[in-house]
Amino acid sequence: GGGRGSDRDRPAGEDGQVSLLVRNISYDCRKEDLADRFREYGEIRDVYVPVDYYSQKPRGFAFVEFYNPDDAEEARIKLDKTDVHGREIQVMFAQNRRKRPEEMSTMDRNRGGGGGGGGRYGGGGDRYGG
């Protein structure tokens, strides 16, 4: 029996887990709401709802990380363009690894104008080979 889809278009993390990007979530949607909805399709490693650094309000999107790429694929197909908290969500594979909160706050500060030192970080921590 053949597999479901090809692995080419599924960017997998270091341990094979796959993150889905969920867009257009309502601002009162909690991480637990998303976890309950997506858990129907497989075991979830993490749900992350980024918040604005200054207002601490959700930014309208989230990441749902699955252990199994096939579960992520099924959730993407079944939940894309479905209703969560009165809004039609969009579900797609996340292209990059998600940003940690510290990185998000740095990005928010850098957007706000004003000078600042160089933000260059050395090292080659991101390995995408495979």
Legacy VTK file of the C-alpha trace (Angstrom):
# vtk DataFile Version 3.0
C-alpha trace
ASCII
DATASET POLYDATA
POINTS 130 float
0.000 0.000 0.000
1.309 3.454 -0.916
1.782 6.344 1.449
-0.319 9.496 1.617
1.272 12.255 -0.487
4.946 12.931 -0.895
7.411 14.022 1.749
8.825 16.684 -0.558
6.276 19.344 0.320
6.249 18.634 4.052
9.056 20.501 5.813
9.844 18.185 8.727
11.650 19.195 11.897
14.756 17.527 13.252
12.803 14.665 14.831
10.324 14.295 11.974
7.625 16.437 13.564
5.736 18.850 11.323
4.218 22.232 12.139
1.025 23.577 10.638
0.427 27.296 10.317
-3.151 28.217 11.250
-4.226 31.649 10.036
-7.236 33.861 10.694
-7.901 32.596 14.217
-10.049 34.832 16.381
-8.289 36.914 19.009
-10.142 35.125 21.807
-9.149 31.669 20.565
-7.057 29.893 23.203
-4.317 27.377 22.646
-6.516 24.734 24.313
-9.287 25.369 21.758
-6.912 24.651 18.902
-5.346 21.655 20.642
-8.782 20.081 21.157
-9.685 20.598 17.502
-6.416 19.345 16.009
-5.926 16.466 18.468
-8.702 14.578 16.685
-6.210 13.840 13.896
-3.208 12.686 15.900
-0.866 13.325 18.802
0.170 16.962 19.106
3.603 17.947 20.304
2.850 21.637 20.854
0.469 24.494 20.101
1.895 28.009 19.968
-0.184 31.186 19.660
2.163 34.161 19.165
1.240 37.340 21.025
2.200 40.924 20.274
5.199 41.937 22.346
3.636 45.196 23.544
-0.108 44.510 23.758
0.243 40.827 24.761
-2.774 40.114 22.522
-2.769 37.191 20.060
-1.588 38.068 16.570
-4.290 36.123 14.720
-2.331 33.007 13.805
-0.916 29.928 15.488
1.351 26.941 14.986
0.256 23.380 15.707
3.071 20.855 15.791
2.374 17.151 15.200
4.681 14.242 15.961
3.562 12.376 12.830
3.670 14.082 9.399
0.733 11.972 8.163
-1.431 13.224 11.044
-0.477 16.798 10.185
-1.398 16.194 6.544
-4.807 14.812 7.489
-5.504 17.698 9.893
-4.485 20.211 7.209
-6.868 18.689 4.677
-9.803 18.256 7.073
-9.530 21.551 9.001
-8.556 24.028 6.268
-11.445 26.435 5.616
-13.408 25.214 8.640
-15.005 27.359 11.321
-13.268 27.951 14.659
-14.779 30.565 17.004
-16.858 32.004 14.153
-13.942 32.497 11.748
-12.890 30.442 8.755
-9.343 29.317 9.465
-6.661 28.583 6.875
-4.367 25.650 7.589
-1.087 25.092 5.744
2.316 23.592 6.356
4.627 26.058 8.102
7.615 26.728 5.861
10.114 27.557 8.596
10.646 26.427 12.126
8.630 28.610 14.424
10.241 31.522 16.186
10.852 31.372 19.908
9.243 34.138 21.989
12.634 35.811 22.478
13.102 36.008 18.712
9.592 37.394 18.224
10.200 40.176 20.747
13.446 41.085 18.975
11.600 41.248 15.666
8.854 43.441 17.146
11.384 45.871 18.607
13.313 46.048 15.354
10.154 46.910 13.430
9.460 49.983 15.535
12.136 52.215 13.987
14.928 53.806 15.961
18.552 52.808 15.736
20.213 49.877 17.330
23.270 47.750 17.068
23.719 45.029 14.525
21.561 41.990 15.074
23.948 39.481 13.571
24.251 36.185 15.329
27.007 33.798 14.383
26.844 30.059 14.348
25.145 27.518 12.159
22.415 26.139 14.377
19.812 25.608 11.671
20.404 22.348 9.835
17.902 21.635 7.100
19.849 18.904 5.323
18.354 15.515 4.892
LINES 1 131
130 0 1 2 3 4 5 6 7 8 9 10 11 12 13 14 15 16 17 18 19 20 21 22 23 24 25 26 27 28 29 30 31 32 33 34 35 36 37 38 39 40 41 42 43 44 45 46 47 48 49 50 51 52 53 54 55 56 57 58 59 60 61 62 63 64 65 66 67 68 69 70 71 72 73 74 75 76 77 78 79 80 81 82 83 84 85 86 87 88 89 90 91 92 93 94 95 96 97 98 99 100 101 102 103 104 105 106 107 108 109 110 111 112 113 114 115 116 117 118 119 120 121 122 123 124 125 126 127 128 129
